[in-house]
Amino acid sequence: TLVPVAYLKGFRTVRESVEDPEVGGYLSKAIYDEIIPTLDLPKQELTTFADDVLLRFKNPFVRHELSSIALNSISKYKVRVLPSVLRYVELKQQLPKRLLYSLAALIKLYQNPINNDTPEVLEFFKHAWASGDVVYVAKAVLGNRDLWGMDLNEIPGLNKLVTEDLKIVSTVFNV
């Protein structure tokens, strides 16, 4: 959730990202408002764990490079974030805006990938972005069952929100 948003904003390490009021605030809200409510553990336990993780991210003696973390970002999003997206939709009957903004940022990041991924994933994104049409890119990426194990376009409103966010990040960030 953090890497694509922070990288597009010009940050290169986790620490500088979470210390930034805007990006750090975004991450905190994503964790506490959109991820924690989807997990089946006691809320206090989850909150304490999240607090500890955010504190560790600010450790001045550890340099977590965003580009290193970005390795295989699509599969990481599928395994680590998508379950929270799907559970959030199930529980709240609405879309988790921050988690989907990070998906739009991730799609933008794959326009000129900073990370290594499988040749198939990189070729898919290269082909999709060759169209030059953000609407096409969003629909193609969200509909790629090989990436997600499902067609995300089938979730009501998801394509529209991700496409709108992708238009914004494509206009604002030219990475």
C-alpha positions as CSV (number, residue, x, y, z in Angstrom):
1,T,0.0,0.0,0.0
2,L,2.8,2.4,0.8
3,V,5.4,1.8,-1.9
4,P,3.6,2.9,-5.1
5,V,2.1,6.0,-3.4
6,A,5.4,7.0,-1.7
7,Y,7.5,6.4,-4.8
8,L,5.3,8.4,-7.1
9,K,5.5,11.2,-4.5
10,G,9.3,11.2,-4.9
11,F,10.3,9.3,-1.8
12,R,12.8,6.5,-1.9
13,T,12.9,5.1,1.6
14,V,10.2,3.8,4.0
15,R,11.3,6.2,6.8
16,E,11.1,9.4,4.8
17,S,7.7,8.2,3.4
18,V,6.1,7.6,6.8
19,E,7.6,10.7,8.3
20,D,5.9,12.8,5.6
21,P,2.6,14.1,7.0
22,E,0.7,13.4,3.8
23,V,2.1,10.0,3.0
24,G,2.4,8.9,6.6
25,G,-1.1,10.0,7.3
26,Y,-2.4,8.2,4.2
27,L,-0.7,5.0,5.4
28,S,-2.0,5.3,8.9
29,K,-5.6,5.8,7.7
30,A,-5.3,2.9,5.3
31,I,-4.0,0.6,8.1
32,Y,-6.4,1.7,10.8
33,D,-9.5,2.4,8.8
34,E,-9.3,-0.1,5.9
35,I,-7.1,-3.0,6.8
36,I,-7.6,-3.5,10.6
37,P,-11.4,-3.7,10.2
38,T,-11.0,-6.6,7.8
39,L,-8.9,-8.8,10.0
40,D,-10.3,-11.4,12.5
41,L,-8.2,-10.7,15.5
42,P,-8.9,-8.5,18.6
43,K,-8.8,-4.9,17.6
44,Q,-6.5,-3.9,20.4
45,E,-4.0,-6.6,19.4
46,L,-4.1,-5.4,15.8
47,T,-3.8,-1.7,16.8
48,T,-0.8,-2.5,19.0
49,F,0.9,-4.4,16.1
50,A,0.2,-1.6,13.6
51,D,1.6,1.0,16.1
52,D,4.8,-1.2,16.4
53,V,5.1,-1.5,12.7
54,L,4.8,2.2,12.0
55,L,7.4,2.9,14.8
56,R,9.8,0.4,13.2
57,F,9.3,2.1,9.8
58,K,10.6,5.3,11.4
59,N,13.8,3.6,12.8
60,P,16.7,5.9,11.7
61,F,19.1,3.0,11.7
62,V,17.3,0.9,9.1
63,R,17.2,2.0,5.5
64,H,14.3,0.3,3.7
65,E,14.6,1.2,0.0
66,L,11.2,1.4,-1.7
67,S,12.7,0.1,-4.9
68,S,13.8,-3.1,-3.1
69,I,10.4,-3.6,-1.5
70,A,8.7,-3.1,-4.9
71,L,10.1,-6.4,-6.2
72,N,7.1,-8.4,-7.5
73,S,4.6,-5.8,-6.4
74,I,1.7,-7.2,-8.3
75,S,1.9,-10.6,-6.5
76,K,2.5,-8.8,-3.2
77,Y,-0.7,-6.6,-3.7
78,K,-2.7,-9.8,-4.6
79,V,-1.6,-11.6,-1.4
80,R,-1.2,-8.8,1.1
81,V,-3.7,-6.1,0.1
82,L,-6.4,-7.6,-2.2
83,P,-7.8,-9.8,0.6
84,S,-8.4,-6.7,2.7
85,V,-10.1,-4.9,-0.3
86,L,-12.4,-7.9,-0.8
87,R,-13.2,-8.3,2.9
88,Y,-13.8,-4.5,3.2
89,V,-16.3,-4.6,0.4
90,E,-18.0,-7.6,1.9
91,L,-18.2,-6.1,5.4
92,K,-18.9,-2.4,4.6
93,Q,-20.6,-2.7,1.2
94,Q,-18.3,0.1,0.0
95,L,-14.9,0.4,-1.6
96,P,-11.7,1.0,0.5
97,K,-10.6,4.2,-1.2
98,R,-7.1,4.3,0.1
99,L,-6.3,0.7,-0.7
100,L,-7.6,1.2,-4.2
101,Y,-5.7,4.4,-4.6
102,S,-2.6,2.4,-3.9
103,L,-3.7,0.0,-6.7
104,A,-4.0,2.9,-9.1
105,A,-0.6,4.1,-8.1
106,L,0.8,0.6,-8.5
107,I,-0.6,0.4,-12.0
108,K,1.0,3.8,-12.8
109,L,4.3,2.6,-11.4
110,Y,4.2,-0.3,-13.8
111,Q,4.2,2.1,-16.7
112,N,7.9,2.5,-16.2
113,P,8.7,-0.3,-13.6
114,I,11.3,0.4,-11.0
115,N,11.2,-3.1,-9.9
116,N,11.8,-6.6,-11.1
117,D,8.8,-8.8,-11.9
118,T,8.2,-11.8,-14.0
119,P,8.7,-11.3,-17.7
120,E,5.0,-12.1,-18.3
121,V,3.9,-9.4,-15.9
122,L,6.3,-6.8,-17.3
123,E,5.2,-7.7,-20.9
124,F,1.6,-7.4,-20.0
125,F,2.0,-3.9,-18.5
126,K,4.2,-2.8,-21.4
127,H,1.5,-3.9,-23.9
128,A,-1.3,-2.3,-21.8
129,W,0.5,1.0,-21.4
130,A,1.4,1.1,-25.1
131,S,-2.2,1.9,-25.8
132,G,-1.7,5.3,-24.1
133,D,-5.3,5.1,-22.9
134,V,-5.7,5.1,-19.1
135,V,-9.3,3.8,-19.3
136,Y,-8.1,0.8,-21.4
137,V,-5.1,0.2,-19.0
138,A,-7.3,0.2,-15.9
139,K,-9.8,-2.2,-17.5
140,A,-7.2,-4.5,-18.8
141,V,-5.2,-4.6,-15.6
142,L,-8.3,-5.0,-13.4
143,G,-9.6,-7.7,-15.7
144,N,-6.4,-9.8,-15.8
145,R,-7.3,-13.0,-14.0
146,D,-3.7,-14.1,-14.2
147,L,-2.7,-11.2,-12.0
148,W,-5.6,-11.3,-9.5
149,G,-7.2,-14.7,-9.7
150,M,-10.4,-12.9,-10.6
151,D,-11.8,-10.1,-12.7
152,L,-11.8,-7.0,-10.4
153,N,-13.9,-5.2,-12.9
154,E,-16.8,-7.3,-11.6
155,I,-16.8,-5.6,-8.3
156,P,-19.3,-2.7,-8.5
157,G,-17.7,0.7,-8.7
158,L,-14.1,-0.6,-8.5
159,N,-13.2,0.0,-12.1
160,K,-14.6,3.5,-12.0
161,L,-12.7,4.5,-8.8
162,V,-9.4,3.0,-9.9
163,T,-9.7,4.6,-13.3
164,E,-10.4,8.0,-11.7
165,D,-7.4,7.6,-9.4
166,L,-5.2,6.4,-12.3
167,K,-6.2,9.5,-14.3
168,I,-5.1,11.6,-11.3
169,V,-1.8,9.9,-10.7
170,S,-1.1,9.8,-14.4
171,T,-1.6,13.5,-14.7
172,V,0.3,14.4,-11.5
173,F,3.2,11.9,-11.6
174,N,5.3,11.3,-14.6
175,V,7.7,8.6,-13.3
